[in-house]
């Protein structure tokens, strides 16, 4: 899975609770990669007893940083 390179975000309520609307920075690529994964990514936490992995599912929308129309919707 691609790791997100999201530099701006905004939260908004949605029909099932809440989520994060993520906007990439200068490059459109991170937004495209994260959108292809339905906004899901893996967070790895390193600890003395080993690595722990969990899927992060709080991103409800992904947009390129230059998507001004999407930005105005939030």
C-alpha positions in Angstrom: 0.0 0.0 0.0 1.2 3.5 -0.7 1.9 5.7 2.3 0.1 9.0 2.2 2.0 12.2 1.6 -0.9 14.4 2.6 0.1 17.9 3.7 -3.3 19.5 4.2 -6.5 18.1 5.6 -9.9 19.2 6.7 -12.6 17.3 8.5 -16.3 17.4 7.9 -19.3 15.5 9.1 -20.7 12.8 6.7 -23.7 10.5 6.7 -22.0 7.9 8.9 -20.2 10.2 11.4 -17.0 11.9 10.4 -14.0 11.6 8.2 -10.9 13.5 7.0 -10.8 15.1 3.6 -7.2 14.9 2.6 -5.5 17.3 0.1 -2.1 16.5 -1.3 0.6 19.1 -1.5 2.5 20.0 -4.7 2.1 16.6 -6.4 -1.1 15.0 -7.5 0.5 11.5 -7.3 -0.1 10.9 -3.5 -3.7 11.8 -3.8 -4.2 9.5 -6.8 -2.5 6.6 -5.0 -4.4 7.1 -1.8 -7.7 7.5 -3.7 -7.0 4.2 -5.5 -6.9 2.5 -2.0 -10.2 4.1 -1.0 -8.3 6.4 1.4 -7.0 3.4 3.4 -3.3 3.1 4.4 -1.3 1.0 6.9 0.3 2.6 10.0 3.3 0.7 11.3 4.2 1.3 15.0 7.7 0.1 16.0 8.1 -1.2 19.5 10.6 -3.3 21.5 8.2 -6.3 21.2 8.0 -5.9 17.4 6.2 -4.0 14.7 2.5 -3.6 14.9 0.4 -2.8 11.8 -3.0 -1.3 11.6 -5.2 0.0 8.8 -6.2 3.6 9.1 -9.7 4.3 7.7 -10.5 7.8 8.8 -9.8 9.5 5.4 -13.2 9.8 3.7 -12.2 11.9 0.7 -8.9 12.5 -1.2 -8.1 15.4 -3.5 -5.1 16.8 -5.3 -3.9 20.0 -3.7 -4.8 22.0 -6.9 -8.4 20.9 -6.8 -9.7 24.3 -5.7 -13.4 23.4 -6.3 -13.2 20.5 -3.9 -11.4 22.7 -1.3 -14.3 25.2 -1.5 -16.8 22.4 -0.7 -15.4 22.1 2.8 
